[in-house]
Amino acid sequence: MTVSIVVVSHSEKIADGAVELAAQMAPDVVLLAAGGTMDGRIGTSLEKVLAALDKAGGGGTVIMTDLGSAVMTAESALEFAEDASEVVLADAPLVEGLVAAAVAAQGGGDVQAVKQAAEAAGGPARRTGGPALQEVGEGSVTGSGPDYTGDFELVNQAGMHARPAAKIAGGLSSLNAEVQVNGVDGASMTALMTLAAGKGSVLHVEAWGADAERAVNYVGGLVQAGFGEP
């Protein structure tokens, strides 16, 4: 059973639109919108949030919010939730965080992994650079600098757009590794999208940490499979 995600926004249209976008990338994840007030005004509603939590599945729930009082409303809902231990609030940008969280949930991540994926989206690079590489190859260990590196050519027609970026960022956020892709934070969906890498572009992946090899192989597997796209 996958983790469910509840979107709390001051605007019903924003909540519905964000859920619609994320659903395109995570068709098996329960995504619930709780936007606006009960009478259709701009604002937040504790009743709407609690109703969404009631509809969520049994695999745990991550709450995403937009601004100020939406966070307060979500925190109040946590106090009333029947099983608050299975509900967490993510501190993340709404759209980027939601997409990354949805992809992580689609991939089978637990509540904490989905929360971490959301919070990694759009964040600052965790590492701004490393020592020069002595050797670069597809999944080759280097003598110094990164613990593991790889070069992978984009084969999908659309290149690095929102869905591939979310898949990379969502998966890497749950690993014990710091990863750079062409010099930007691999766990940041927004940073990856700024690469504007088209078909035929090469992604140079550098990783540090216990899961460095796994992280590079994860990115390489996605790229070589075309992210499941034509």
C-alpha positions as CSV (number, residue, x, y, z in Angstrom):
1,M,0.0,0.0,0.0
2,T,1.5,3.3,-1.1
3,V,1.8,6.5,1.0
4,S,-1.0,9.0,0.4
5,I,-0.5,12.7,0.0
6,V,-2.8,15.5,1.1
7,V,-2.4,19.0,-0.5
8,V,-3.5,21.9,1.7
9,S,-3.8,25.2,-0.2
10,H,-5.6,28.5,0.3
11,S,-7.0,28.1,-3.1
12,E,-9.2,25.1,-4.2
13,K,-8.0,25.6,-7.8
14,I,-4.4,25.5,-6.8
15,A,-4.8,22.3,-4.7
16,D,-6.8,20.6,-7.5
17,G,-4.3,21.7,-10.2
18,A,-1.3,20.5,-8.2
19,V,-2.9,17.1,-7.5
20,E,-3.8,16.8,-11.2
21,L,-0.2,17.5,-12.2
22,A,1.3,15.1,-9.7
23,A,-1.2,12.3,-10.7
24,Q,0.3,12.3,-14.2
25,M,3.5,11.0,-12.7
26,A,2.2,8.8,-9.9
27,P,-1.0,7.1,-11.1
28,D,-1.1,4.6,-8.2
29,V,-0.7,7.1,-5.4
30,V,-3.8,8.5,-3.5
31,L,-3.5,12.3,-3.9
32,L,-6.1,14.3,-2.1
33,A,-6.8,18.1,-2.5
34,A,-7.9,20.1,0.5
35,G,-8.0,23.7,-0.9
36,G,-10.0,26.7,0.1
37,T,-12.7,27.1,2.6
38,M,-15.9,25.0,3.0
39,D,-17.9,27.8,1.3
40,G,-15.5,28.2,-1.6
41,R,-13.6,31.2,-0.4
42,I,-9.8,31.7,-0.4
43,G,-8.5,30.3,2.9
44,T,-8.0,27.0,4.6
45,S,-10.4,24.6,6.3
46,L,-9.6,22.2,9.1
47,E,-12.7,20.2,8.1
48,K,-11.5,19.7,4.6
49,V,-8.1,18.6,5.8
50,L,-9.5,16.1,8.3
51,A,-11.9,14.8,5.6
52,A,-8.9,14.2,3.2
53,L,-7.0,12.4,6.0
54,D,-10.0,10.2,6.5
55,K,-9.9,9.2,2.8
56,A,-6.2,8.5,2.8
57,G,-5.0,4.9,2.6
58,G,-3.4,2.9,5.3
59,G,0.2,3.3,4.2
60,G,0.8,6.6,5.9
61,T,0.1,10.2,4.8
62,V,2.3,13.2,3.9
63,I,0.7,16.6,4.1
64,M,1.9,19.3,1.7
65,T,1.0,23.0,2.2
66,D,1.4,26.3,0.5
67,L,1.6,29.3,2.8
68,G,1.4,30.4,6.4
69,S,-2.0,29.5,7.8
70,A,-2.1,26.3,5.7
71,V,0.7,25.0,7.8
72,M,-1.2,26.0,11.0
73,T,-4.3,24.2,9.7
74,A,-2.3,21.1,8.9
75,E,-0.7,21.1,12.3
76,S,-4.1,21.4,13.9
77,A,-5.3,18.4,11.8
78,L,-2.4,16.4,13.1
79,E,-3.7,16.8,16.6
80,F,-7.1,15.4,15.6
81,A,-5.9,12.7,13.3
82,E,-6.8,9.2,14.4
83,D,-3.3,7.8,13.8
84,A,-1.1,10.8,14.0
85,S,2.0,8.7,14.1
86,E,1.4,7.7,10.4
87,V,0.9,11.4,9.3
88,V,3.7,13.8,8.7
89,L,3.9,17.4,7.5
90,A,6.5,18.2,4.8
91,D,8.3,21.6,4.8
92,A,8.7,21.9,1.0
93,P,7.7,24.0,-2.0
94,L,4.2,22.9,-3.0
95,V,4.4,22.0,-6.6
96,E,8.0,20.8,-6.9
97,G,7.8,19.0,-3.5
98,L,4.5,17.4,-4.3
99,V,5.7,16.0,-7.6
100,A,8.9,14.6,-6.0
101,A,6.9,13.2,-3.1
102,A,4.4,11.6,-5.5
103,V,7.2,9.9,-7.5
104,A,8.8,8.6,-4.3
105,A,5.5,7.2,-3.2
106,Q,4.9,5.6,-6.6
107,G,8.2,4.0,-6.2
108,G,7.2,2.4,-2.9
109,G,8.9,4.8,-0.5
110,D,7.7,4.9,3.1
111,V,6.3,8.0,4.9
112,Q,9.8,9.3,5.8
113,A,11.2,8.7,2.4
114,V,8.3,10.5,0.7
115,K,8.7,13.4,3.2
116,Q,12.4,13.6,2.5
117,A,11.8,13.6,-1.3
118,A,9.4,16.5,-0.9
119,E,11.8,18.5,1.2
120,A,14.7,17.9,-1.1
121,A,12.9,19.3,-4.1
122,G,13.9,22.8,-4.9
123,G,16.4,23.0,-2.1
124,P,20.0,24.3,-2.4
125,A,22.7,22.1,-3.6
126,R,24.1,20.0,-0.7
127,R,27.5,20.0,-2.3
128,T,28.9,22.7,-4.6
129,G,31.8,20.7,-6.0
130,G,34.4,18.1,-5.5
131,P,38.0,17.3,-6.3
132,A,38.9,16.7,-9.9
133,L,38.2,13.2,-11.3
134,Q,41.0,10.9,-12.1
135,E,38.9,8.6,-14.2
136,V,35.4,8.8,-15.5
137,G,33.4,5.9,-16.9
138,E,30.0,4.4,-16.8
139,G,29.7,3.4,-13.2
140,S,33.5,3.4,-12.6
141,V,35.1,4.0,-9.2
142,T,37.5,6.9,-9.1
143,G,40.8,7.0,-7.1
144,S,40.0,10.4,-5.5
145,G,37.2,12.9,-5.5
146,P,33.7,11.4,-5.8
147,D,33.3,7.8,-4.5
148,Y,31.5,6.8,-7.7
149,T,30.8,8.4,-11.1
150,G,29.0,7.7,-14.3
151,D,28.2,9.3,-17.7
152,F,24.8,8.5,-19.2
153,E,23.4,9.8,-22.5
154,L,19.7,10.9,-22.5
155,V,17.8,8.7,-25.0
156,N,14.2,9.8,-24.3
157,Q,12.8,12.3,-26.9
158,A,11.9,15.0,-24.4
159,G,15.1,14.9,-22.4
160,M,15.2,16.3,-18.9
161,H,11.8,17.6,-18.1
162,A,9.6,17.5,-15.0
163,R,8.9,13.8,-14.9
164,P,12.5,12.6,-15.3
165,A,13.7,15.2,-12.9
166,A,11.1,14.1,-10.3
167,K,12.1,10.5,-10.7
168,I,15.8,11.2,-10.2
169,A,15.3,13.6,-7.3
170,G,12.7,11.4,-5.6
171,G,14.8,8.3,-5.7
172,L,18.1,9.9,-4.7
173,S,16.6,11.7,-1.7
174,S,16.1,8.4,0.1
175,L,19.7,7.3,-0.4
176,N,22.6,7.9,1.9
177,A,24.6,9.8,-0.7
178,E,25.3,13.3,-2.0
179,V,24.8,13.4,-5.7
180,Q,25.6,15.9,-8.4
181,V,24.3,15.7,-11.9
182,N,26.2,18.0,-14.3
183,G,27.2,20.1,-11.3
184,V,23.8,20.5,-9.7
185,D,22.1,18.8,-6.7
186,G,20.7,15.5,-8.0
187,A,18.1,15.4,-5.2
188,S,16.6,18.8,-6.3
189,M,14.0,18.5,-9.0
190,T,14.2,22.2,-9.8
191,A,17.9,22.2,-10.1
192,L,17.8,19.2,-12.5
193,M,15.2,21.0,-14.7
194,T,17.5,24.0,-15.0
195,L,19.9,21.8,-16.9
196,A,17.6,22.0,-19.9
197,A,19.3,18.8,-21.1
198,G,17.8,17.5,-24.4
199,K,18.0,14.2,-26.1
200,G,21.6,13.2,-26.7
201,S,22.9,15.2,-23.8
202,V,25.2,13.4,-21.4
203,L,24.5,13.5,-17.7
204,H,27.7,13.3,-15.7
205,V,26.9,11.9,-12.3
206,E,29.1,12.2,-9.2
207,A,28.3,10.6,-5.9
208,W,29.7,10.7,-2.4
209,G,28.7,8.5,0.6
210,A,27.7,5.0,1.6
211,D,25.1,4.7,-1.3
212,A,27.3,6.4,-3.9
213,E,27.4,3.4,-6.2
214,R,23.7,2.6,-5.8
215,A,22.9,6.3,-6.5
216,V,24.9,6.4,-9.8
217,N,23.4,3.1,-10.9
218,Y,20.0,4.4,-10.1
219,V,20.3,7.4,-12.3
220,G,22.0,5.4,-15.0
221,G,19.2,2.9,-15.0
222,L,16.6,5.6,-15.4
223,V,18.4,7.3,-18.2
224,Q,19.2,4.1,-20.1
225,A,15.5,3.1,-19.9
226,G,14.4,6.5,-21.2
227,F,12.5,7.1,-18.0
228,G,9.9,4.8,-19.4
229,E,9.2,7.3,-22.2
230,P,9.5,7.1,-26.0
